[in-house]
C-alpha cells in the first residue's frame, strides 16, 4: 500500500495498490478530530467563496458553536460542515461595504489625462507620421505628471535620446515647454468647465496649507459632484496664495472668485471646512452672498459642513499628549536600535530567539499622528524584546516601564478606532454620507467605554475628549 497525507495534514490515509480492492482507512484516520476537519473545510470554503485567503476567520462561541467572521465588518455567519454551501460567504464578500472601502483605498488616483492602462498610448495614432507638435505635447504632459522642472528640456543627454529616437526631433526651450504646459492646462480647464455646466449641484471642500519654506499660506478648493454617468467625481478647482490679513472675509472673497470663474456660484450644495474660528465668518459671508441669487438647499441649514476628520484629529492629539513622554521614549528606542547595523543585528537576534512575529520597527513622523499610532502599536509587539535588549546593551536608556507599556496599549486601542474612522469618512472615491453616522457612533462608544474604565489614567484622558466630541456633535451639520 502507498501512504499519502490527508487534507488535514496530520493523518495518513492508506491507498490500496490494487484498484479493484475496496479502500481501507487506516486507524490513524479516525484520530482526526472534528475541529481539524471543520477547520480544513472552512479554509477551503472561504477560499472558494471569495477567491482569496484572509476574507474570513473562524471563531468558537461560548456555546461551542463555530462561526465564520468577516475580517472587515466582523459579521458572523454559519460555517456549516463538510460539504456545506459557501454561497452565503461569497455573497457577503461581494457586498461587504467595509471590504470595498479598504480595497478602494489601495487604488492610487491619477491625473485624468494620464493613461489608465500601460498598454494604451493615447498619443499613438495608427499609420500617423511623426509630429514635433505632438512630441512637445507628450513632453509637456510628462513634465506635469511627474513634476519635472522645465529645465529638463535643456538637458543635453535627454535631448540626445530624443534625437536618437527620431532625427527630425527639434529641441525646445524651457519657456516654450512652459507655454505648452499652460496651453494643456487651459484646454483641460475648458473641458472641465463645459462638464460643470451640466452638473446640477456641487459640494466644495477647502483647506489652508502653510509652506515650510516660505512665510505664506495657500488655499486649495476642491469640487465634488456626480457626473452624467452617476459617478462620483473630484476636481481641484483652485490652489491660490492667500495674502495677509487672512481673515474670514478675505477667505470668503477668494472662494467666491473661484466659484464665479468656474460658473458654479449658483450650484453650490454645501461647503466643508475645518473648525478654525475664521471659517465661521467665512461661511457666513459666502452663505449671505449666494443666498441673494440662489435658493440654498433647506434654506442653507446644511450649507456649512464642519470637518469631522478635523475633530477626530483634535481628539487624537489630546490622547497622545497624555503620553508624550512615553512616545518620546519609544521614538528614541526605535532610533537607538536603527543607529547601527550591530545594534539592529542584536535586536533581530533577540526577536528570533523569543519567537516574536517578525516585523520591522516603524519610526514616526511627529507631525502625522497616524504614523505615531503605527509606531506605538508596532513597538508594543516588541516590548519584551526591548526588555531583553536592555540587558545586552548598557547604553540603551529609553526603555518604557511595564506601566508605561500598559498605558500605550490602552491608548492605541482607543486611537486605532479614530484612525480607522478617519480613513473611512475621508474617502473621496466613494460616497461617505451613508457611513458617517455609524462610524462616528463607534468613536462615541470607545470614548464612553474609556470613561467607565477602572484605570484613572484612561478616565482622565477620555473626559476632555468627550467634551470636545459632544461639542462637535451638538453643533455639527456634517
Secondary structure as a PSIPRED ss2 file (coil, helix, strand):
# PSIPRED VFORMAT (PSIPRED V4.0)

   1 X C   1.000  0.000  0.000
   2 X E   0.000  0.000  1.000
   3 X E   0.000  0.000  1.000
   4 X E   0.000  0.000  1.000
   5 X E   0.000  0.000  1.000
   6 X C   1.000  0.000  0.000
   7 X C   1.000  0.000  0.000
   8 X C   1.000  0.000  0.000
   9 X C   1.000  0.000  0.000
  10 X C   1.000  0.000  0.000
  11 X C   1.000  0.000  0.000
  12 X E   0.000  0.000  1.000
  13 X E   0.000  0.000  1.000
  14 X E   0.000  0.000  1.000
  15 X E   0.000  0.000  1.000
  16 X C   1.000  0.000  0.000
  17 X C   1.000  0.000  0.000
  18 X C   1.000  0.000  0.000
  19 X C   1.000  0.000  0.000
  20 X C   1.000  0.000  0.000
  21 X C   1.000  0.000  0.000
  22 X C   1.000  0.000  0.000
  23 X C   1.000  0.000  0.000
  24 X C   1.000  0.000  0.000
  25 X C   1.000  0.000  0.000
  26 X C   1.000  0.000  0.000
  27 X H   0.000  1.000  0.000
  28 X H   0.000  1.000  0.000
  29 X H   0.000  1.000  0.000
  30 X H   0.000  1.000  0.000
  31 X C   1.000  0.000  0.000
  32 X C   1.000  0.000  0.000
  33 X C   1.000  0.000  0.000
  34 X H   0.000  1.000  0.000
  35 X H   0.000  1.000  0.000
  36 X H   0.000  1.000  0.000
  37 X H   0.000  1.000  0.000
  38 X H   0.000  1.000  0.000
  39 X H   0.000  1.000  0.000
  40 X H   0.000  1.000  0.000
  41 X H   0.000  1.000  0.000
  42 X H   0.000  1.000  0.000
  43 X H   0.000  1.000  0.000
  44 X H   0.000  1.000  0.000
  45 X H   0.000  1.000  0.000
  46 X H   0.000  1.000  0.000
  47 X H   0.000  1.000  0.000
  48 X H   0.000  1.000  0.000
  49 X H   0.000  1.000  0.000
  50 X H   0.000  1.000  0.000
  51 X C   1.000  0.000  0.000
  52 X C   1.000  0.000  0.000
  53 X C   1.000  0.000  0.000
  54 X C   1.000  0.000  0.000
  55 X C   1.000  0.000  0.000
  56 X E   0.000  0.000  1.000
  57 X E   0.000  0.000  1.000
  58 X E   0.000  0.000  1.000
  59 X E   0.000  0.000  1.000
  60 X E   0.000  0.000  1.000
  61 X C   1.000  0.000  0.000
  62 X C   1.000  0.000  0.000
  63 X C   1.000  0.000  0.000
  64 X C   1.000  0.000  0.000
  65 X C   1.000  0.000  0.000
  66 X E   0.000  0.000  1.000
  67 X E   0.000  0.000  1.000
  68 X E   0.000  0.000  1.000
  69 X E   0.000  0.000  1.000
  70 X E   0.000  0.000  1.000
  71 X C   1.000  0.000  0.000
  72 X C   1.000  0.000  0.000
  73 X C   1.000  0.000  0.000
  74 X C   1.000  0.000  0.000
  75 X C   1.000  0.000  0.000
  76 X E   0.000  0.000  1.000
  77 X E   0.000  0.000  1.000
  78 X E   0.000  0.000  1.000
  79 X C   1.000  0.000  0.000
  80 X C   1.000  0.000  0.000
  81 X C   1.000  0.000  0.000
  82 X C   1.000  0.000  0.000
  83 X C   1.000  0.000  0.000
  84 X C   1.000  0.000  0.000
  85 X C   1.000  0.000  0.000
  86 X C   1.000  0.000  0.000
  87 X H   0.000  1.000  0.000
  88 X H   0.000  1.000  0.000
  89 X H   0.000  1.000  0.000
  90 X H   0.000  1.000  0.000
  91 X H   0.000  1.000  0.000
  92 X H   0.000  1.000  0.000
  93 X H   0.000  1.000  0.000
  94 X H   0.000  1.000  0.000
  95 X H   0.000  1.000  0.000
  96 X C   1.000  0.000  0.000
  97 X H   0.000  1.000  0.000
  98 X H   0.000  1.000  0.000
  99 X H   0.000  1.000  0.000
 100 X H   0.000  1.000  0.000
 101 X H   0.000  1.000  0.000
 102 X H   0.000  1.000  0.000
 103 X H   0.000  1.000  0.000
 104 X H   0.000  1.000  0.000
 105 X C   1.000  0.000  0.000
 106 X C   1.000  0.000  0.000
 107 X C   1.000  0.000  0.000
 108 X C   1.000  0.000  0.000
 109 X C   1.000  0.000  0.000
 110 X C   1.000  0.000  0.000
 111 X C   1.000  0.000  0.000
 112 X C   1.000  0.000  0.000
 113 X C   1.000  0.000  0.000
 114 X C   1.000  0.000  0.000
 115 X C   1.000  0.000  0.000
 116 X C   1.000  0.000  0.000
 117 X C   1.000  0.000  0.000
 118 X C   1.000  0.000  0.000
 119 X C   1.000  0.000  0.000
 120 X C   1.000  0.000  0.000
 121 X C   1.000  0.000  0.000
 122 X C   1.000  0.000  0.000
 123 X C   1.000  0.000  0.000
 124 X C   1.000  0.000  0.000
 125 X C   1.000  0.000  0.000
 126 X C   1.000  0.000  0.000
 127 X C   1.000  0.000  0.000
 128 X C   1.000  0.000  0.000
 129 X C   1.000  0.000  0.000
 130 X C   1.000  0.000  0.000
 131 X C   1.000  0.000  0.000
 132 X H   0.000  1.000  0.000
 133 X H   0.000  1.000  0.000
 134 X H   0.000  1.000  0.000
 135 X H   0.000  1.000  0.000
 136 X H   0.000  1.000  0.000
 137 X H   0.000  1.000  0.000
 138 X H   0.000  1.000  0.000
 139 X H   0.000  1.000  0.000
 140 X H   0.000  1.000  0.000
 141 X H   0.000  1.000  0.000
 142 X H   0.000  1.000  0.000
 143 X H   0.000  1.000  0.000
 144 X H   0.000  1.000  0.000
 145 X H   0.000  1.000  0.000
 146 X H   0.000  1.000  0.000
 147 X C   1.000  0.000  0.000
 148 X C   1.000  0.000  0.000
 149 X C   1.000  0.000  0.000
 150 X H   0.000  1.000  0.000
 151 X H   0.000  1.000  0.000
 152 X H   0.000  1.000  0.000
 153 X H   0.000  1.000  0.000
 154 X H   0.000  1.000  0.000
 155 X C   1.000  0.000  0.000
 156 X H   0.000  1.000  0.000
 157 X H   0.000  1.000  0.000
 158 X H   0.000  1.000  0.000
 159 X H   0.000  1.000  0.000
 160 X H   0.000  1.000  0.000
 161 X H   0.000  1.000  0.000
 162 X H   0.000  1.000  0.000
 163 X H   0.000  1.000  0.000
 164 X H   0.000  1.000  0.000
 165 X H   0.000  1.000  0.000
 166 X C   1.000  0.000  0.000
 167 X C   1.000  0.000  0.000
 168 X C   1.000  0.000  0.000
 169 X C   1.000  0.000  0.000
 170 X C   1.000  0.000  0.000
 171 X C   1.000  0.000  0.000
 172 X C   1.000  0.000  0.000
 173 X C   1.000  0.000  0.000
 174 X H   0.000  1.000  0.000
 175 X H   0.000  1.000  0.000
 176 X H   0.000  1.000  0.000
 177 X H   0.000  1.000  0.000
 178 X H   0.000  1.000  0.000
 179 X H   0.000  1.000  0.000
 180 X H   0.000  1.000  0.000
 181 X H   0.000  1.000  0.000
 182 X H   0.000  1.000  0.000
 183 X H   0.000  1.000  0.000
 184 X H   0.000  1.000  0.000
 185 X H   0.000  1.000  0.000
 186 X H   0.000  1.000  0.000
 187 X H   0.000  1.000  0.000
 188 X H   0.000  1.000  0.000
 189 X H   0.000  1.000  0.000
 190 X H   0.000  1.000  0.000
 191 X H   0.000  1.000  0.000
 192 X H   0.000  1.000  0.000
 193 X H   0.000  1.000  0.000
 194 X H   0.000  1.000  0.000
 195 X H   0.000  1.000  0.000
 196 X H   0.000  1.000  0.000
 197 X H   0.000  1.000  0.000
 198 X C   1.000  0.000  0.000
 199 X C   1.000  0.000  0.000
 200 X C   1.000  0.000  0.000
 201 X C   1.000  0.000  0.000
 202 X E   0.000  0.000  1.000
 203 X E   0.000  0.000  1.000
 204 X E   0.000  0.000  1.000
 205 X E   0.000  0.000  1.000
 206 X E   0.000  0.000  1.000
 207 X E   0.000  0.000  1.000
 208 X E   0.000  0.000  1.000
 209 X E   0.000  0.000  1.000
 210 X E   0.000  0.000  1.000
 211 X C   1.000  0.000  0.000
 212 X C   1.000  0.000  0.000
 213 X C   1.000  0.000  0.000
 214 X C   1.000  0.000  0.000
 215 X C   1.000  0.000  0.000
 216 X C   1.000  0.000  0.000
 217 X E   0.000  0.000  1.000
 218 X E   0.000  0.000  1.000
 219 X E   0.000  0.000  1.000
 220 X E   0.000  0.000  1.000
 221 X E   0.000  0.000  1.000
 222 X E   0.000  0.000  1.000
 223 X E   0.000  0.000  1.000
 224 X E   0.000  0.000  1.000
 225 X E   0.000  0.000  1.000
 226 X E   0.000  0.000  1.000
 227 X C   1.000  0.000  0.000
 228 X C   1.000  0.000  0.000
 229 X C   1.000  0.000  0.000
 230 X C   1.000  0.000  0.000
 231 X C   1.000  0.000  0.000
 232 X E   0.000  0.000  1.000
 233 X E   0.000  0.000  1.000
 234 X E   0.000  0.000  1.000
 235 X E   0.000  0.000  1.000
 236 X E   0.000  0.000  1.000
 237 X E   0.000  0.000  1.000
 238 X E   0.000  0.000  1.000
 239 X E   0.000  0.000  1.000
 240 X E   0.000  0.000  1.000
 241 X E   0.000  0.000  1.000
 242 X E   0.000  0.000  1.000
 243 X C   1.000  0.000  0.000
 244 X C   1.000  0.000  0.000
 245 X C   1.000  0.000  0.000
 246 X C   1.000  0.000  0.000
 247 X C   1.000  0.000  0.000
 248 X H   0.000  1.000  0.000
 249 X H   0.000  1.000  0.000
 250 X H   0.000  1.000  0.000
 251 X H   0.000  1.000  0.000
 252 X H   0.000  1.000  0.000
 253 X H   0.000  1.000  0.000
 254 X H   0.000  1.000  0.000
 255 X H   0.000  1.000  0.000
 256 X H   0.000  1.000  0.000
 257 X H   0.000  1.000  0.000
 258 X H   0.000  1.000  0.000
 259 X H   0.000  1.000  0.000
 260 X H   0.000  1.000  0.000
 261 X H   0.000  1.000  0.000
 262 X H   0.000  1.000  0.000
 263 X C   1.000  0.000  0.000
 264 X C   1.000  0.000  0.000
 265 X C   1.000  0.000  0.000
 266 X C   1.000  0.000  0.000
 267 X C   1.000  0.000  0.000
 268 X E   0.000  0.000  1.000
 269 X E   0.000  0.000  1.000
 270 X E   0.000  0.000  1.000
 271 X E   0.000  0.000  1.000
 272 X E   0.000  0.000  1.000
 273 X E   0.000  0.000  1.000
 274 X C   1.000  0.000  0.000
 275 X C   1.000  0.000  0.000
 276 X C   1.000  0.000  0.000
 277 X H   0.000  1.000  0.000
 278 X H   0.000  1.000  0.000
 279 X H   0.000  1.000  0.000
 280 X H   0.000  1.000  0.000
 281 X H   0.000  1.000  0.000
 282 X H   0.000  1.000  0.000
 283 X H   0.000  1.000  0.000
 284 X H   0.000  1.000  0.000
 285 X H   0.000  1.000  0.000
 286 X H   0.000  1.000  0.000
 287 X H   0.000  1.000  0.000
 288 X H   0.000  1.000  0.000
 289 X H   0.000  1.000  0.000
 290 X H   0.000  1.000  0.000
 291 X H   0.000  1.000  0.000
 292 X C   1.000  0.000  0.000
 293 X C   1.000  0.000  0.000
 294 X C   1.000  0.000  0.000
 295 X C   1.000  0.000  0.000
 296 X C   1.000  0.000  0.000
 297 X H   0.000  1.000  0.000
 298 X H   0.000  1.000  0.000
 299 X H   0.000  1.000  0.000
 300 X H   0.000  1.000  0.000
 301 X C   1.000  0.000  0.000
 302 X C   1.000  0.000  0.000
 303 X C   1.000  0.000  0.000
 304 X E   0.000  0.000  1.000
 305 X E   0.000  0.000  1.000
 306 X E   0.000  0.000  1.000
 307 X C   1.000  0.000  0.000
 308 X H   0.000  1.000  0.000
 309 X H   0.000  1.000  0.000
 310 X H   0.000  1.000  0.000
 311 X H   0.000  1.000  0.000
 312 X H   0.000  1.000  0.000
 313 X H   0.000  1.000  0.000
 314 X H   0.000  1.000  0.000
 315 X H   0.000  1.000  0.000
 316 X H   0.000  1.000  0.000
 317 X H   0.000  1.000  0.000
 318 X H   0.000  1.000  0.000
 319 X H   0.000  1.000  0.000
 320 X H   0.000  1.000  0.000
 321 X H   0.000  1.000  0.000
 322 X C   1.000  0.000  0.000
 323 X C   1.000  0.000  0.000
 324 X H   0.000  1.000  0.000
 325 X H   0.000  1.000  0.000
 326 X H   0.000  1.000  0.000
 327 X H   0.000  1.000  0.000
 328 X H   0.000  1.000  0.000
 329 X H   0.000  1.000  0.000
 330 X H   0.000  1.000  0.000
 331 X H   0.000  1.000  0.000
 332 X H   0.000  1.000  0.000
 333 X H   0.000  1.000  0.000
 334 X H   0.000  1.000  0.000
 335 X H   0.000  1.000  0.000
 336 X H   0.000  1.000  0.000
 337 X H   0.000  1.000  0.000
 338 X H   0.000  1.000  0.000
 339 X C   1.000  0.000  0.000
 340 X C   1.000  0.000  0.000
 341 X H   0.000  1.000  0.000
 342 X H   0.000  1.000  0.000
 343 X H   0.000  1.000  0.000
 344 X H   0.000  1.000  0.000
 345 X H   0.000  1.000  0.000
 346 X H   0.000  1.000  0.000
 347 X H   0.000  1.000  0.000
 348 X H   0.000  1.000  0.000
 349 X H   0.000  1.000  0.000
 350 X H   0.000  1.000  0.000
 351 X H   0.000  1.000  0.000
 352 X H   0.000  1.000  0.000
 353 X H   0.000  1.000  0.000
 354 X H   0.000  1.000  0.000
 355 X C   1.000  0.000  0.000
 356 X C   1.000  0.000  0.000
 357 X C   1.000  0.000  0.000
 358 X C   1.000  0.000  0.000
 359 X C   1.000  0.000  0.000
 360 X C   1.000  0.000  0.000
 361 X C   1.000  0.000  0.000
 362 X C   1.000  0.000  0.000
 363 X C   1.000  0.000  0.000
 364 X C   1.000  0.000  0.000
 365 X C   1.000  0.000  0.000
 366 X C   1.000  0.000  0.000
 367 X C   1.000  0.000  0.000
 368 X C   1.000  0.000  0.000
 369 X H   0.000  1.000  0.000
 370 X H   0.000  1.000  0.000
 371 X H   0.000  1.000  0.000
 372 X H   0.000  1.000  0.000
 373 X H   0.000  1.000  0.000
 374 X H   0.000  1.000  0.000
 375 X H   0.000  1.000  0.000
 376 X H   0.000  1.000  0.000
 377 X H   0.000  1.000  0.000
 378 X H   0.000  1.000  0.000
 379 X H   0.000  1.000  0.000
 380 X H   0.000  1.000  0.000
 381 X H   0.000  1.000  0.000
 382 X C   1.000  0.000  0.000
 383 X H   0.000  1.000  0.000
 384 X H   0.000  1.000  0.000
 385 X H   0.000  1.000  0.000
 386 X H   0.000  1.000  0.000
 387 X H   0.000  1.000  0.000
 388 X H   0.000  1.000  0.000
 389 X H   0.000  1.000  0.000
 390 X H   0.000  1.000  0.000
 391 X H   0.000  1.000  0.000
 392 X H   0.000  1.000  0.000
 393 X C   1.000  0.000  0.000
 394 X C   1.000  0.000  0.000
 395 X C   1.000  0.000  0.000
 396 X C   1.000  0.000  0.000
 397 X C   1.000  0.000  0.000
 398 X C   1.000  0.000  0.000
 399 X C   1.000  0.000  0.000
 400 X C   1.000  0.000  0.000
 401 X C   1.000  0.000  0.000
 402 X H   0.000  1.000  0.000
 403 X H   0.000  1.000  0.000
 404 X H   0.000  1.000  0.000
 405 X H   0.000  1.000  0.000
 406 X H   0.000  1.000  0.000
 407 X H   0.000  1.000  0.000
 408 X H   0.000  1.000  0.000
 409 X H   0.000  1.000  0.000
 410 X H   0.000  1.000  0.000
 411 X H   0.000  1.000  0.000
 412 X H   0.000  1.000  0.000
 413 X H   0.000  1.000  0.000
 414 X H   0.000  1.000  0.000
 415 X H   0.000  1.000  0.000
 416 X H   0.000  1.000  0.000
 417 X H   0.000  1.000  0.000
 418 X H   0.000  1.000  0.000
 419 X H   0.000  1.000  0.000
 420 X H   0.000  1.000  0.000
 421 X H   0.000  1.000  0.000
 422 X H   0.000  1.000  0.000
 423 X H   0.000  1.000  0.000
 424 X H   0.000  1.000  0.000
 425 X H   0.000  1.000  0.000
 426 X C   1.000  0.000  0.000
 427 X C   1.000  0.000  0.000
 428 X C   1.000  0.000  0.000
 429 X C   1.000  0.000  0.000
 430 X C   1.000  0.000  0.000
 431 X C   1.000  0.000  0.000
 432 X C   1.000  0.000  0.000
 433 X H   0.000  1.000  0.000
 434 X H   0.000  1.000  0.000
 435 X H   0.000  1.000  0.000
 436 X H   0.000  1.000  0.000
 437 X H   0.000  1.000  0.000
 438 X H   0.000  1.000  0.000
 439 X H   0.000  1.000  0.000
 440 X H   0.000  1.000  0.000
 441 X H   0.000  1.000  0.000
 442 X H   0.000  1.000  0.000
 443 X H   0.000  1.000  0.000
 444 X H   0.000  1.000  0.000
 445 X H   0.000  1.000  0.000
 446 X H   0.000  1.000  0.000
 447 X H   0.000  1.000  0.000
 448 X H   0.000  1.000  0.000
 449 X H   0.000  1.000  0.000
 450 X H   0.000  1.000  0.000
 451 X H   0.000  1.000  0.000
 452 X C   1.000  0.000  0.000
 453 X C   1.000  0.000  0.000
 454 X C   1.000  0.000  0.000
 455 X C   1.000  0.000  0.000
 456 X H   0.000  1.000  0.000
 457 X H   0.000  1.000  0.000
 458 X H   0.000  1.000  0.000
 459 X H   0.000  1.000  0.000
 460 X H   0.000  1.000  0.000
 461 X H   0.000  1.000  0.000
 462 X H   0.000  1.000  0.000
 463 X H   0.000  1.000  0.000
 464 X H   0.000  1.000  0.000
 465 X H   0.000  1.000  0.000
 466 X H   0.000  1.000  0.000
 467 X H   0.000  1.000  0.000
 468 X H   0.000  1.000  0.000
 469 X H   0.000  1.000  0.000
 470 X H   0.000  1.000  0.000
 471 X H   0.000  1.000  0.000
 472 X H   0.000  1.000  0.000
 473 X H   0.000  1.000  0.000
 474 X H   0.000  1.000  0.000
 475 X H   0.000  1.000  0.000
 476 X C   1.000  0.000  0.000
 477 X C   1.000  0.000  0.000
 478 X C   1.000  0.000  0.000
